[in-house]
Amino acid sequence: MRKIPTIAFMYDFDKTLCDQDMQDYAFIPNLNMKSEEFWGETEQFRKKHYMEGILGYMYYMMYKCREKNIPFTQEYLRSLGKNINFYKGVQNWFKRINQYGESIGVKIEHYVISSGIKDIIDGSAIKDEFKKIFACQYYFDESGEAVWPSIAINYTQKTQYIFRISKGIYDETDNKKVNEKMTDRVVSYQNMVYFGDGITDIPCMTFVKKQGGISIALYPKGKKNKVTNLLLDNRVNYICPADYQEGSDLDTLVKCIIQEMKLSHTLLLKQKQQRSRESKNAEVKS
């Protein structure tokens, strides 16, 4: 058991850290479309061709760009990230929370687990704040054009990345180690906090909560009704406004959670050390 506990903060991205779907900021306007128009067409297209939801929207993004003669490249996707509008306090949240953790003897790591597009996130102002970004990706051909999804993460598949974070296995192509039994985990489930915004996060929220971690459902101010049922249905531990500023309800709540996790770790460590001493004493007497 490590002397200094590591706490993993795991975030959905769209409507958890930012206030819309990432495609709504620049990608859809560049197509001269409205958000409801693009997503409505995407839904019709994927149902017509019997496509899974994430694969359907990933394909339709490519399809519409080709229709509009917009190069669908990694460079283009990353350029879209700079237009993302984050909730208040997000951009200084990570440094501030890390410093708070350090002040009480806790290491905090931040991760994204998203069904959005990784290259768009990689172009955003907060990309360097995360130890790892798990999100959907494309395979790009020799000309730089996207031709096929290389990684597609739907809502239930997101849970496998909780296992990867716990075990410290960050290579998404490694399907062997992630399923191997591991006694000494990098991050225990009890030291995990999952931040999400709604129904698509339920598998992760429920898993983390059941394993002794903390799940928090965030909502835009004035729209508490969007997440109330998640709390009533026992899917999450807390619901909170999506305000990351210092002194906000979320800031206060998270600091209390860090304190509790630190205390639990300290008590468990002391108990383990006591059992070890008792075992050694018993061996000496025998």
C-alpha positions as a Markdown table, in Angstrom:
| # | Residue | x | y | z |
|---|---|---|---|---|
| 1 | Met | 0.0 | 0.0 | 0.0 |
| 2 | Arg | 1.5 | 3.3 | -1.1 |
| 3 | Lys | 2.2 | 5.8 | 1.7 |
| 4 | Ile | 0.9 | 8.8 | -0.4 |
| 5 | Pro | -2.5 | 8.0 | -1.8 |
| 6 | Thr | -3.3 | 8.7 | -5.5 |
| 7 | Ile | -6.8 | 10.0 | -6.3 |
| 8 | Ala | -8.1 | 9.8 | -9.8 |
| 9 | Phe | -10.5 | 12.5 | -11.0 |
| 10 | Met | -12.2 | 11.1 | -14.1 |
| 11 | Tyr | -14.3 | 13.5 | -16.3 |
| 12 | Asp | -16.8 | 13.1 | -19.1 |
| 13 | Phe | -16.1 | 16.1 | -21.4 |
| 14 | Asp | -19.1 | 17.4 | -23.2 |
| 15 | Lys | -21.5 | 19.2 | -20.8 |
| 16 | Thr | -19.3 | 18.3 | -17.9 |
| 17 | Leu | -16.3 | 20.5 | -18.4 |
| 18 | Cys | -17.8 | 22.5 | -21.3 |
| 19 | Asp | -21.4 | 23.7 | -21.7 |
| 20 | Gln | -22.3 | 22.0 | -25.1 |
| 21 | Asp | -21.3 | 19.1 | -27.2 |
| 22 | Met | -17.8 | 19.8 | -28.6 |
| 23 | Gln | -19.1 | 19.7 | -32.2 |
| 24 | Asp | -21.5 | 22.6 | -31.5 |
| 25 | Tyr | -18.8 | 25.2 | -31.1 |
| 26 | Ala | -17.2 | 25.3 | -34.5 |
| 27 | Phe | -17.7 | 22.0 | -36.4 |
| 28 | Ile | -21.4 | 22.3 | -37.0 |
| 29 | Pro | -21.4 | 26.1 | -37.7 |
| 30 | Asn | -18.6 | 25.4 | -40.3 |
| 31 | Leu | -21.1 | 23.2 | -42.1 |
| 32 | Asn | -23.6 | 26.1 | -42.1 |
| 33 | Met | -25.9 | 24.0 | -40.0 |
| 34 | Lys | -27.6 | 24.3 | -36.7 |
| 35 | Ser | -27.0 | 21.9 | -33.9 |
| 36 | Glu | -30.4 | 20.3 | -33.9 |
| 37 | Glu | -30.2 | 20.0 | -37.7 |
| 38 | Phe | -26.9 | 18.1 | -37.7 |
| 39 | Trp | -27.8 | 15.8 | -34.8 |
| 40 | Gly | -31.2 | 15.2 | -36.2 |
| 41 | Glu | -29.7 | 14.1 | -39.6 |
| 42 | Thr | -27.1 | 12.0 | -37.8 |
| 43 | Glu | -29.8 | 10.1 | -35.9 |
| 44 | Gln | -31.9 | 9.5 | -39.1 |
| 45 | Phe | -28.8 | 8.4 | -41.0 |
| 46 | Arg | -27.6 | 5.9 | -38.4 |
| 47 | Lys | -31.0 | 4.4 | -37.9 |
| 48 | Lys | -31.5 | 4.0 | -41.6 |
| 49 | His | -28.2 | 2.2 | -42.0 |
| 50 | Tyr | -28.5 | 0.3 | -38.6 |
| 51 | Met | -25.4 | 1.9 | -37.1 |
| 52 | Glu | -24.3 | 2.0 | -33.5 |
| 53 | Gly | -24.6 | 5.6 | -32.1 |
| 54 | Ile | -21.0 | 6.5 | -31.7 |
| 55 | Leu | -19.9 | 4.9 | -35.0 |
| 56 | Gly | -22.8 | 6.6 | -36.6 |
| 57 | Tyr | -21.9 | 10.1 | -35.6 |
| 58 | Met | -18.2 | 9.6 | -36.3 |
| 59 | Tyr | -19.1 | 8.5 | -39.8 |
| 60 | Tyr | -21.5 | 11.3 | -40.4 |
| 61 | Met | -19.0 | 13.9 | -39.4 |
| 62 | Met | -16.7 | 12.6 | -42.1 |
| 63 | Tyr | -19.6 | 12.4 | -44.6 |
| 64 | Lys | -20.8 | 16.0 | -44.1 |
| 65 | Cys | -17.3 | 17.4 | -44.4 |
| 66 | Arg | -16.8 | 15.6 | -47.7 |
| 67 | Glu | -20.1 | 16.9 | -48.8 |
| 68 | Lys | -19.1 | 20.5 | -48.0 |
| 69 | Asn | -15.5 | 20.0 | -49.3 |
| 70 | Ile | -14.0 | 20.6 | -45.9 |
| 71 | Pro | -10.8 | 18.5 | -45.4 |
| 72 | Phe | -11.5 | 16.1 | -42.5 |
| 73 | Thr | -8.0 | 15.9 | -41.1 |
| 74 | Gln | -6.3 | 15.7 | -37.7 |
| 75 | Glu | -5.1 | 19.2 | -38.1 |
| 76 | Tyr | -8.7 | 20.4 | -38.8 |
| 77 | Leu | -10.2 | 18.6 | -35.8 |
| 78 | Arg | -7.5 | 20.0 | -33.5 |
| 79 | Ser | -8.2 | 23.5 | -34.7 |
| 80 | Leu | -11.8 | 23.1 | -33.5 |
| 81 | Gly | -10.7 | 22.7 | -29.9 |
| 82 | Lys | -9.7 | 26.3 | -29.5 |
| 83 | Asn | -13.4 | 27.3 | -29.7 |
| 84 | Ile | -14.6 | 25.3 | -26.8 |
| 85 | Asn | -16.3 | 27.3 | -24.0 |
| 86 | Phe | -15.6 | 25.8 | -20.6 |
| 87 | Tyr | -17.6 | 26.3 | -17.5 |
| 88 | Lys | -16.5 | 29.0 | -15.1 |
| 89 | Gly | -13.3 | 28.1 | -13.2 |
| 90 | Val | -12.4 | 25.0 | -15.3 |
| 91 | Gln | -9.2 | 26.4 | -16.7 |
| 92 | Asn | -7.6 | 27.0 | -13.3 |
| 93 | Trp | -9.4 | 24.2 | -11.5 |
| 94 | Phe | -6.7 | 21.5 | -12.1 |
| 95 | Lys | -3.7 | 23.5 | -10.8 |
| 96 | Arg | -5.7 | 24.7 | -7.8 |
| 97 | Ile | -7.0 | 21.2 | -6.9 |
| 98 | Asn | -3.6 | 19.6 | -7.4 |
| 99 | Gln | -2.1 | 22.2 | -5.0 |
| 100 | Tyr | -4.8 | 21.5 | -2.4 |
| 101 | Gly | -4.1 | 17.8 | -2.7 |
| 102 | Glu | -0.3 | 18.3 | -2.3 |
| 103 | Ser | -1.0 | 20.5 | 0.8 |
| 104 | Ile | -2.6 | 17.5 | 2.7 |
| 105 | Gly | -0.3 | 14.8 | 1.3 |
| 106 | Val | -2.4 | 13.5 | -1.7 |
| 107 | Lys | -1.5 | 13.1 | -5.3 |
| 108 | Ile | -4.3 | 13.9 | -7.7 |
| 109 | Glu | -4.4 | 12.7 | -11.3 |
| 110 | His | -6.9 | 13.9 | -13.9 |
| 111 | Tyr | -8.3 | 11.8 | -16.8 |
| 112 | Val | -10.9 | 12.3 | -19.5 |
| 113 | Ile | -13.2 | 9.4 | -20.4 |
| 114 | Ser | -15.3 | 10.7 | -23.3 |
| 115 | Ser | -17.4 | 9.5 | -26.3 |
| 116 | Gly | -16.3 | 12.7 | -28.0 |
| 117 | Ile | -13.4 | 13.2 | -30.4 |
| 118 | Lys | -9.9 | 13.1 | -28.9 |
| 119 | Asp | -8.3 | 15.3 | -31.5 |
| 120 | Ile | -10.8 | 18.1 | -30.7 |
| 121 | Ile | -10.0 | 17.8 | -27.0 |
| 122 | Asp | -6.3 | 17.8 | -27.9 |
| 123 | Gly | -6.8 | 21.2 | -29.5 |
| 124 | Ser | -8.4 | 22.7 | -26.4 |
| 125 | Ala | -6.9 | 25.0 | -23.8 |
| 126 | Ile | -6.9 | 22.3 | -21.1 |
| 127 | Lys | -5.4 | 19.3 | -22.9 |
| 128 | Asp | -2.2 | 19.3 | -20.9 |
| 129 | Glu | -4.1 | 19.1 | -17.6 |
| 130 | Phe | -4.8 | 15.4 | -18.0 |
| 131 | Lys | -2.6 | 12.4 | -17.4 |
| 132 | Lys | -4.5 | 10.6 | -20.2 |
| 133 | Ile | -7.4 | 11.4 | -22.5 |
| 134 | Phe | -9.5 | 8.5 | -23.5 |
| 135 | Ala | -11.8 | 9.4 | -26.3 |
| 136 | Cys | -12.8 | 8.4 | -29.9 |
| 137 | Gln | -10.2 | 8.6 | -32.6 |
| 138 | Tyr | -9.9 | 8.2 | -36.3 |
| 139 | Tyr | -7.3 | 6.4 | -38.5 |
| 140 | Phe | -5.8 | 9.0 | -41.0 |
| 141 | Asp | -4.5 | 7.8 | -44.4 |
| 142 | Glu | -1.2 | 9.0 | -46.1 |
| 143 | Ser | -2.9 | 12.2 | -47.3 |
| 144 | Gly | -4.0 | 13.1 | -43.8 |
| 145 | Glu | -7.7 | 12.4 | -44.3 |
| 146 | Ala | -9.7 | 10.4 | -41.8 |
| 147 | Val | -11.0 | 7.2 | -43.3 |
| 148 | Trp | -12.1 | 5.0 | -40.4 |
| 149 | Pro | -12.7 | 5.1 | -36.6 |
| 150 | Ser | -9.7 | 3.6 | -34.8 |
| 151 | Ile | -11.2 | 3.9 | -31.4 |
| 152 | Ala | -14.9 | 4.3 | -30.7 |
| 153 | Ile | -16.0 | 4.6 | -27.0 |
| 154 | Asn | -19.7 | 4.2 | -26.3 |
| 155 | Tyr | -21.4 | 4.7 | -23.0 |
| 156 | Thr | -20.9 | 1.2 | -21.6 |
| 157 | Gln | -17.4 | 0.8 | -23.1 |
| 158 | Lys | -16.3 | 3.8 | -21.0 |
| 159 | Thr | -16.2 | 1.6 | -17.9 |
| 160 | Gln | -13.2 | -0.3 | -19.2 |
| 161 | Tyr | -11.1 | 2.8 | -18.9 |
| 162 | Ile | -11.8 | 2.9 | -15.2 |
| 163 | Phe | -10.1 | -0.5 | -15.0 |
| 164 | Arg | -7.2 | 0.9 | -17.1 |
| 165 | Ile | -6.8 | 3.9 | -14.8 |
| 166 | Ser | -6.9 | 1.7 | -11.7 |
| 167 | Lys | -4.3 | -0.7 | -13.1 |
| 168 | Gly | -2.1 | 2.0 | -14.8 |
| 169 | Ile | -2.6 | 0.5 | -18.2 |
| 170 | Tyr | -3.0 | 3.4 | -20.6 |
| 171 | Asp | -2.4 | 1.7 | -24.0 |
| 172 | Glu | -5.8 | 1.2 | -25.5 |
| 173 | Thr | -4.4 | -1.5 | -27.8 |
| 174 | Asp | -3.4 | -3.6 | -24.9 |
| 175 | Asn | -6.3 | -6.0 | -24.3 |
| 176 | Lys | -4.4 | -8.5 | -22.3 |
| 177 | Lys | -3.0 | -6.7 | -19.2 |
| 178 | Val | -6.2 | -4.9 | -18.6 |
| 179 | Asn | -7.9 | -8.2 | -17.9 |
| 180 | Glu | -5.1 | -9.7 | -15.8 |
| 181 | Lys | -5.5 | -10.0 | -12.1 |
| 182 | Met | -3.6 | -7.3 | -10.2 |
| 183 | Thr | -3.3 | -7.0 | -6.5 |
| 184 | Asp | -1.3 | -3.7 | -6.2 |
| 185 | Arg | -3.3 | -1.2 | -8.2 |
| 186 | Val | -2.1 | 2.3 | -9.1 |
| 187 | Val | -5.4 | 3.8 | -8.0 |
| 188 | Ser | -7.9 | 1.9 | -5.8 |
| 189 | Tyr | -11.6 | 2.2 | -6.7 |
| 190 | Gln | -12.2 | 3.9 | -3.4 |
| 191 | Asn | -9.9 | 6.7 | -4.5 |
| 192 | Met | -11.8 | 7.5 | -7.6 |
| 193 | Val | -14.1 | 10.4 | -8.4 |
| 194 | Tyr | -16.2 | 10.4 | -11.5 |
| 195 | Phe | -17.7 | 13.7 | -12.9 |
| 196 | Gly | -20.5 | 13.4 | -15.4 |
| 197 | Asp | -23.6 | 15.2 | -16.6 |
| 198 | Gly | -26.4 | 12.7 | -17.4 |
| 199 | Ile | -27.8 | 9.5 | -18.7 |
| 200 | Thr | -24.8 | 8.6 | -20.9 |
| 201 | Asp | -22.6 | 8.6 | -17.8 |
| 202 | Ile | -24.7 | 6.2 | -15.7 |
| 203 | Pro | -22.6 | 3.0 | -16.3 |
| 204 | Cys | -19.4 | 4.8 | -15.0 |
| 205 | Met | -21.2 | 6.6 | -12.2 |
| 206 | Thr | -22.9 | 3.5 | -11.0 |
| 207 | Phe | -19.7 | 1.4 | -11.1 |
| 208 | Val | -17.6 | 3.9 | -9.3 |
| 209 | Lys | -20.2 | 4.4 | -6.6 |
| 210 | Lys | -20.7 | 0.7 | -6.1 |
| 211 | Gln | -16.9 | 0.2 | -5.8 |
| 212 | Gly | -16.7 | 2.7 | -2.9 |
| 213 | Gly | -15.6 | 5.7 | -5.0 |
| 214 | Ile | -17.6 | 9.0 | -5.5 |
| 215 | Ser | -19.8 | 9.9 | -8.5 |
| 216 | Ile | -20.9 | 13.5 | -9.0 |
| 217 | Ala | -23.5 | 14.6 | -11.5 |
| 218 | Leu | -23.1 | 18.2 | -12.7 |
| 219 | Tyr | -25.7 | 20.5 | -14.1 |
| 220 | Pro | -25.8 | 24.0 | -15.5 |
| 221 | Lys | -27.1 | 26.5 | -13.0 |
| 222 | Gly | -30.9 | 26.5 | -12.9 |
| 223 | Lys | -31.2 | 23.1 | -14.5 |
| 224 | Lys | -31.0 | 20.9 | -11.5 |
| 225 | Asn | -34.0 | 18.8 | -12.7 |
| 226 | Lys | -31.6 | 17.3 | -15.4 |
| 227 | Val | -29.8 | 15.2 | -12.8 |
| 228 | Thr | -32.2 | 15.0 | -9.8 |
| 229 | Asn | -33.3 | 11.5 | -10.8 |
| 230 | Leu | -29.7 | 10.2 | -10.8 |
| 231 | Leu | -29.6 | 11.0 | -7.1 |
| 232 | Leu | -33.1 | 9.7 | -6.4 |
| 233 | Asp | -32.3 | 6.5 | -8.2 |
| 234 | Asn | -29.0 | 6.1 | -6.2 |
| 235 | Arg | -26.9 | 6.3 | -9.3 |
| 236 | Val | -24.6 | 9.1 | -7.9 |
| 237 | Asn | -23.4 | 10.3 | -4.5 |
| 238 | Tyr | -23.9 | 14.0 | -5.2 |
| 239 | Ile | -25.4 | 16.4 | -7.7 |
| 240 | Cys | -23.8 | 19.9 | -8.0 |
| 241 | Pro | -23.9 | 23.0 | -10.2 |
| 242 | Ala | -21.2 | 22.9 | -12.9 |
| 243 | Asp | -19.2 | 25.8 | -11.4 |
| 244 | Tyr | -15.5 | 25.1 | -10.9 |
| 245 | Gln | -14.6 | 28.4 | -9.3 |
| 246 | Glu | -12.8 | 28.6 | -6.0 |
| 247 | Gly | -15.4 | 28.7 | -3.2 |
| 248 | Ser | -18.1 | 27.2 | -5.3 |
| 249 | Asp | -20.3 | 24.3 | -4.0 |
| 250 | Leu | -18.3 | 21.9 | -6.3 |
| 251 | Asp | -15.0 | 23.2 | -5.0 |
| 252 | Thr | -16.0 | 22.8 | -1.4 |
| 253 | Leu | -17.5 | 19.4 | -2.0 |
| 254 | Val | -14.4 | 18.0 | -3.8 |
| 255 | Lys | -12.1 | 19.3 | -1.1 |
| 256 | Cys | -14.1 | 17.5 | 1.5 |
| 257 | Ile | -14.0 | 14.3 | -0.6 |
| 258 | Ile | -10.2 | 14.6 | -0.9 |
| 259 | Gln | -9.9 | 15.0 | 2.9 |
| 260 | Glu | -12.1 | 11.9 | 3.5 |
| 261 | Met | -10.1 | 9.8 | 1.1 |
| 262 | Lys | -6.9 | 10.9 | 2.7 |
| 263 | Leu | -8.2 | 10.0 | 6.1 |
| 264 | Ser | -9.4 | 6.6 | 5.0 |
| 265 | His | -6.1 | 5.9 | 3.4 |
| 266 | Thr | -4.2 | 6.9 | 6.5 |
| 267 | Leu | -6.3 | 4.7 | 8.7 |
| 268 | Leu | -6.0 | 1.7 | 6.4 |
| 269 | Leu | -2.2 | 2.2 | 6.2 |
| 270 | Lys | -2.0 | 2.2 | 10.0 |
| 271 | Gln | -4.1 | -0.9 | 10.3 |
| 272 | Lys | -1.9 | -2.7 | 7.8 |
| 273 | Gln | 1.3 | -1.6 | 9.6 |
| 274 | Gln | -0.2 | -2.8 | 12.9 |
| 275 | Arg | -1.1 | -6.2 | 11.5 |
| 276 | Ser | 2.4 | -6.5 | 10.0 |
| 277 | Arg | 4.0 | -5.8 | 13.4 |
| 278 | Glu | 1.7 | -8.3 | 15.1 |
| 279 | Ser | 2.6 | -10.9 | 12.6 |
| 280 | Lys | 6.3 | -10.3 | 13.1 |
| 281 | Asn | 6.0 | -10.5 | 16.9 |
| 282 | Ala | 4.1 | -13.8 | 16.6 |
| 283 | Glu | 6.9 | -15.2 | 14.4 |
| 284 | Val | 9.5 | -14.2 | 17.0 |
| 285 | Lys | 7.6 | -15.8 | 19.8 |
| 286 | Ser | 7.1 | -19.0 | 17.9 |
